[in-house]
Amino acid sequence: MTKKNTLQETLDKAWQDYLREERKKKYPNIMLLGISGAGKSSLVNCIFGANEAEISNVAPETVGYCNFHDGHLFGRKINLIDTAGYELSQSDSYFDNVSEAIKLKYDGEPIHILWYCLSVGNERIEEIDLRVLRSLMSIDQVKDRVCVVFTHCDLDDDEGTNAKEFKAVLRRNGLDELPTFEVSIDPKLKLQLPNLIQWSSEQLRDEDFRQSFIGSQMVNLDLKKKEARRIINNASISVGALKISEILTQDDKKKALAEHQMKMVARIFSVYGVDCLAGLTKKFEKTTTMVNFGNSLVSLVVKAIPTAEKFQEYIKTATATGLTNILGSAASRMSYSYVEKHIKGIPVKLEEFYTDPDSAGIIATMLDDIFSVTGSKLQQDEDPK
């Protein structure tokens, strides 16, 4: 006789399956180009929260001037191809090596995004930069995936004089179609950093690649929120045929719903980068806390229902779609808060993400908010008149 899994075992399995899939995933490839000192390392640290030491501690695969850093090894869901800068005398050999790296691909995938860094702290754009950019624009495979990132914009004046001059130089050299973004690692000067993140995500047509990139970046929270909403909507549609009244009495349906919801929550955590911050790629197998992490939010919703007084009436007629939407929204709101604290430099711990005594209260408030919108309709439906 086959032993049936409990609901908890179903949740644990769904979480383990998710992690197993994550370890096999391919990540988008981002190439960094520009002269030594152009601010490439600072840009990576600012966007992905991965400092140079973290990446340098992982031995890269080296081809010519390019170092290939595997995201699975340094805990981010992107692969970085660093061209390691160049000297002014290396114009031809530098582009030859970049071109070769583009042809070789990485992990069987092409270069998805190219960030060409130019420091506005320099007096001018060097001829080698213009030559390489023109050459890149002649390669069909990448010409629409290249942008210019003006770094060190905190060194520019208030009018952005140097950045304007650099753009004029690009125009005069037939490179006016290149997207450009002014950035600075100074947190007070966001400038166009969120725009760079938005543009980069749009180059990733593959949904998994896009979500991996969005989850890894730690700048544009609104982009994370929008992607989380897309995940919630898709999950809600997938469970739309189930009804709560049936789920509460049928174990198979209860487990099927829980599995759908667990996968949704896992993807929301991922798109916010909660797992990147927690270092799941290195520590999950050895940490009991991590095993509980995936199914804890589902449990929180169950605990929150008794404290959501108005919601008691709603639950009687709720659909699986409605509860999935609530659960996803709760996961998104909690993840947003967690990552926002990290970005602001407020210390956060993984275990506090779901053991925070306010978490159930947050969800209870959300449940009542949902009822406030639907309550009048429910009362009309139940009115015998």
Buried (B, 14 or more C-beta within 10 A) or exposed (E): EEEEEEBEEBBBBBBEBBBEEBEEBBBBBBBBBBBEBBBBBBBBBBBBBBBEEBBEEBEBBEBBBBBBBBBBBBBBBBBBBBBBBBEEEBBEEBBBBBBEBBEBEBEEBBBBBBBBBBBBBBEEBBEBBBBBBEBBBEBEEBEEBBBBBBBBBBEBEEEBEBBEBBBEBBEEBEBEEBBBBBBBBEEEEEBBBBBBBBBBBEBBEEEBBBBBBBBBBBBBBEBBBBBBBBBBBEBBEBBEEBBBEEBEEEEEBBBBBBBBBBBBBBBBBBBBBBBBBBEBBEEBEEBEBBBBBBBBBBBBBEEBBEBBEBBEBBBEBBBBBBBBBBBBBBBBBBBBBBBBEBEEEEEBEBBEBBEBEEBBEBBBBBBBBBBEEBBEEBEEEEEEE
